Amino acid sequence: MNERKWSRRDVLLAGTGLGMGMAFPSMARAQAYPTKPVKVEVGFSPGGLTDVLARMVAQGLSDKLGGQFVVENKTGNAGNIATTFVAKAAPDGYTLLVSSVGQIAVSPHTDPSMQVDPVKELAHITMIGEGDFVLAINPEVPAKDIREFIALVKKNPGKYFYGDSGAGGNLHLYTEYFLMQAGLDVQPVHYRGGTALMPDFLSNRVQMSLNSYPVTEAHIKAGKLRPLLVIGKQREPQLPNVPTASEIGMSELAVCTNWFGVHTTKGTPEPIIKTLNETIVAFLRTDAAREKLIASGIRPVGDTPQAFGARIAADYQTFGAVARKAKIKIE
């Protein structure tokens, strides 16, 4: 057999992937993503904030990567059906999860029915953004600010009630964390979502509730609810006179934010995770994405998988300790 003699042109063409019928076609195919539609799972109903953010990110990915990113709503069990579906999917980058904080860092401690550990069984791609929660009271409660409210409740332990959007969820846990820090005895009433809660809150059947500002904005502006405190990191621009928890000496509550993130199945190849992270982060930095997030009460983030994973791990530990101390468990 005659050994082929390579010319300088052969070497150059092979190095660029040309000639000899393409040098490494399998490598080129392996690096292409996506080559088929990608499922973007959401654990909540269409129209909610998690769903809105998922559709925004899916469109951004479709535009930038040229593939189809299709949102699917797998509702139920506080988002945990979608979490489980993604955790058990093939680790190929074709099944994504857009989550809220409760699914990832709260439910594992409060919901015994969870079948997966989202911290360990998901690959965390990036945080989309985070917002803060506003603690408000019905104006029939005789307190004009947070200090007056704390003093009033301490004089009347067990007399007042708070409402949340679901037992074992992040608002249940965050409210209990506030009560721990303030040393207050307020009785919980759990509802199936914020829509079910609001009539009782406005009619003073429950006196206190913690919600994102967009949920209560209209009622606050109409004088039907009184904002007392921001649970989270920053003052709400529309409520410049309402202090943060840190400003009244409860800095531990700064971690209680309303964050949303993108994840996929553990074991997904790093090049795909890198592509997804870089594409989403670039999209979140566009003016259109930033404006939409800010209008929804969310500060854009777009961090690295490492930074997002570290935040999840820290929140997981903090909220686990709160759940155990407050004995929060869905029966």
Summary of the structure (lengths in Angstrom):
residues: 331
radius of gyration: 24.0
end to end distance: 76.9
largest distance: 98.7
contacts: 1106
relative contact order: 0.17
helix: 46%
strand: 18%
